[in-house]
């Protein structure tokens, strides 16, 4: 097992693919709820944080990636005045 903070067979191509995929899915999910410009910001921050967390953190990242990406998207929504919590 590689120590924390070292990439494990992670290539630039895989990181770019993950970012693009997360961004497209984020745009498709948030456009009906918050419009095109807010969706762009939310999808951008969520995909960027998810890609960075996938590159740097633990090998078992099936919990960490969605948590970090979701927190970034919630923060971006909160910045625009949207909230799912009321």
C-alpha positions in Angstrom: 0.0 0.0 0.0 1.3 3.4 -0.9 1.6 6.1 1.8 -0.8 9.0 2.0 -0.2 11.7 -0.6 1.5 9.6 -3.3 -0.3 8.7 -6.5 -0.8 5.0 -7.2 -0.7 4.4 -10.9 -2.7 7.5 -11.5 -2.1 9.1 -14.9 -2.9 12.6 -16.2 -5.3 11.0 -18.7 -7.3 9.3 -15.9 -7.5 12.6 -13.9 -8.7 14.5 -16.9 -11.2 11.9 -17.7 -12.5 11.9 -14.1 -12.8 15.7 -14.1 -14.7 15.8 -17.4 -17.0 13.0 -16.4 -17.8 14.6 -13.0 -18.3 18.0 -14.7 -20.8 16.6 -17.3 -22.8 14.6 -14.8 -22.9 17.6 -12.4 -24.1 19.9 -15.2 -26.8 17.4 -16.1 -28.0 17.0 -12.6 -28.1 20.7 -11.5 -29.3 22.5 -14.7 -33.0 21.8 -14.0 -32.7 23.1 -10.4 -30.5 26.1 -10.5 -30.0 27.3 -14.1 -27.0 27.1 -16.4 -24.6 29.6 -14.7 -25.2 28.3 -11.2 -24.9 24.7 -12.4 -21.6 25.6 -14.1 -20.1 26.9 -10.8 -21.5 23.9 -8.8 -20.3 21.3 -11.3 -16.9 23.0 -11.7 -16.2 23.1 -7.9 -17.6 19.6 -7.3 -15.6 18.0 -10.1 -12.4 19.8 -9.2 -12.5 18.8 -5.5 -13.5 15.2 -6.4 -10.6 14.9 -8.8 -8.1 16.4 -6.4 -9.3 14.2 -3.5 -9.1 11.1 -5.8 -5.5 11.9 -6.6 -4.2 12.7 -3.2 -6.1 10.7 -0.6 -6.5 7.1 0.6 -6.7 4.1 -1.7 -10.2 3.3 -0.5 -11.7 6.4 -2.0 -15.3 5.2 -2.6 -16.4 7.1 0.5 -14.0 10.1 0.3 -14.5 11.2 -3.3 -18.3 11.6 -3.1 -18.1 13.2 0.4 -15.5 15.8 -0.7 -17.2 16.5 -4.0 -20.7 16.7 -2.4 -19.4 19.1 0.3 -17.9 21.4 -2.4 -21.1 21.4 -4.4 -23.1 22.1 -1.3 -20.8 25.0 -0.5 -21.1 26.3 -4.1 -24.9 26.1 -3.9 -24.9 27.9 -0.5 -22.8 30.7 -2.0 -25.5 31.2 -4.7 -28.3 31.2 -2.1 -29.6 27.7 -2.8 -29.9 25.2 0.1 -31.5 21.8 0.4 -31.7 22.2 4.1 -34.5 24.8 4.2 
